Structure formats: C-alpha cells, structure tokens
Amino acid sequence: MPALAHFQVFNTLSHSRATLERSAQVAEGMALAVWSNAHDATGYSTPGHHTIGCYLDGGLGTFRRDQPGHKGAPDKLCILPAEHQSAWVVNGELRFIHLYFDVEQFALGAVRLLDREPRETQLHERTFIDEPLQTARFRALSQLDWDEPAERLLCSSLACAILDHSLLSHSGRRQDLQVKGGLAAHQRKDLLDYIEQHLDQPLSIDALAQRVALSPYHFARMFQLSIGLAPHRYVLTRRLQRAAHLLQHSHLALGEIALSCGFASASHFSNRFRQAFGATPGLYRQALAH
C-alpha cells in the first residue's frame, strides 16, 4: 500500500480505475499525486483531510452527480474540504494533480494567517473554479522532479503557497457551530504571542499553563481544543517554520539558527528539520535561499 494511503481521497482513487502517475510527500502532513483517468465513476465520503486539485489535461466530460451541467476543463480547480461528500462521473480522458493536506496543517494556517481558532474556521467547497495564480503553481509542481532533493524542496514551497492562498481566499467562519470550551480569545492571543517571543528559550507546559492560571493538564486540553494541536506540537512546528524562514532569508550559521529557534544542538535541529521537510537544513538553504 502506498505511503500516502492514509489520505482517504488518495486511497479511494487507488482502488478506482484511475492510474497513479507519481506521488510524493512534500512536507509534513502534505502530499502530491498526479493521476490519469477515463470512463469512470467515483466518490469521496467525509475524508479526514483536505484536497485541492487542478485539471492538467482533458476533463471536458467530467462532472459531479449533483451538478451535471457543470463540466471540467484544463486549468480548472476544485477544493474538497475534509468531511465533504461528492460523487464524480468521468466521461472521456482526464489528467489531474492533487494536493492533500491534513487538518493539522489547516489548523496552523488558520492560527498563523487568520488569527482564528481552527474549529471556528471552515474551508469552502469549490468546483471547477478559475484561479490563474494557483493554476500556475500547480503547473509548476507538475513539471518538477519530485525525487530530486532540491526540486522536492521547491515543491514544498509551492504547496505551502497553494495552501496559504486557499486559506486566505476560500475559508470563513463556521455559521453552524456553537463554540464551547477552549481558551478565551485574549488568552489564546497572549499565549501565541508569548510563544513567538520566546521560541529561542525552553517552553514548558507548566510555564505556559501558569500564564493562563490553569493546571498543566487542563491547559493542555484547552490548548488542543482551541488550536487543534497539542502545545508541544505547536511549539515545535513554529520553531521549524521560523528556522525555515531564517534558512531562506538570512545568512546566519546553522548553529546560530538552531539556538535562535530553541533547539538544544545543531544535530537535534538537523534531525527534526529533516523529519519535517525531508531534507537537511543545509540542503534546504541551498535549494531555496536567494
């Protein structure tokens, strides 16, 4: 079973008539796949992840069963949120690229880009829309060599840009949700600002809990409820994201970046970075720094 099979849409296509041309995990919680299909019918039922797709070739006879008059075409985009349901008919030939990203990546984007609790935020479902900038990114992704380390890092950068654009352009507040529990808005803002200002220092659950006058256990539960990630996971991710930014936009030595982002040693930093980005910090800088 392919390594991406935990993405339900990928798994569903793997068991359909569709042919997988290639696939790769391009960052933690994000993966790409190029498919071709013809004369098929398939459907997705409440996947636990988000999918953004772009038609590369064909698709003129492809439609959703609930929208039979709305047909696909090259360069058309589809946004399929987690928990959505859709049924598709493929008449003729079709070639397309999918970007899969898990709910943790969506949660991080909601907090980072929108300053909003992820549970209050939804990604809007869209079918066959025109967005030239997003299409250009998908086209660029389809032409890169996903097995070549440097180009794989460019894939990661483009995939993140697609996700950020979708969050900013196609998400909004849930209208049907009564938000209960979790951290108050001012507590969330204070904590996240504090974390950002102290990423170079040890950040214990006890210390963070004290800032909002909660027990460590209760704080961890409230943080997870509000942010969508456990506190230690959020802190590690923000450290890695800051490190990636410094690698691309500064000339600091790797050891300095490690310390400024709260890693105990350069080797610990390198191991964590490689796990998240699929490359060492040095290779990442070489590929993306300008």
Phi, psi and omega in degrees: 000131181302153183296338182272007188293346176287346171277114191297322179297317176301315182296319179298315179295327180297334181257012177255193177281352182297147179252124177279118178278317177192160180205159179194146168275123187255347175194169180298122180078012180223138182212158180237151174208140173249130183235155166232149183206161178199137173050065186219167172220133181210173180202158180236134184235107176044059176296155181269021181211171179260152179224134171237129183234156178224130177283127180266318180213147175069209179089003184293340177253014182265136180207163172273144183299329180273359178222061188297338181273358184251107187253156179280178179188160176306140178079000176284143180250148173229136176245118182242100183290162170303146177072006177281169173227135179206149177233135190233145174240128180249106173257128185083196185260152184209139173226131186210163178240137178244140167248121178254137174216142187278171186291337176295317178297321177296318180298316179298319179294320180298320180287314187287316187267327187250351184051050186222147175296131181303324182290344176271354191245139176230147173271126184282139177284133180223143181230124175057055178261161179252119175217092187305322181295315178295319178300318179298321177295316178296319178299318178297318178300319183293341183261353180276155176271106186287348180265349179272124189307312183295317181290331177295326177290325173296324175301315180301316180296316180293320179298318178295323178295321178296316179297314181299315180299318181294321177297317183286330187256337189226037175224158180198180180285140175293136181262349188244024186235127172266107184281122179232148179074188181082184180278146172294156184303318181291327176293316180299313181297316180298316181294313182293322175296318180297316179299315180300322183281348185231027179295339179275001184238160175299136180232100182269156175301319181301314182294318180293320180297323181296330181295334180244017174055046177236156173292153180306319181294312181293321179299314181301320179293317181292323179295313179301320181295320184278320188262335181091358177223154172294151183306314182295327179290319179297314181299314180299317181295318179294325176297317180292321179294320177295319179299317179299320178297315180294323178298324183275329190240009178223170178250018179297145176294156182301322179296322178293320178296318179303312182292321183290344179252012171085016178269140187291333182206163178295325181291320177297317177301313183298318181296314180295319182294318180296322178297323184277321188248354178076015180205157176289159177303322180296316179292322177300314179297316181299323184281324191245340182295148178219000000 
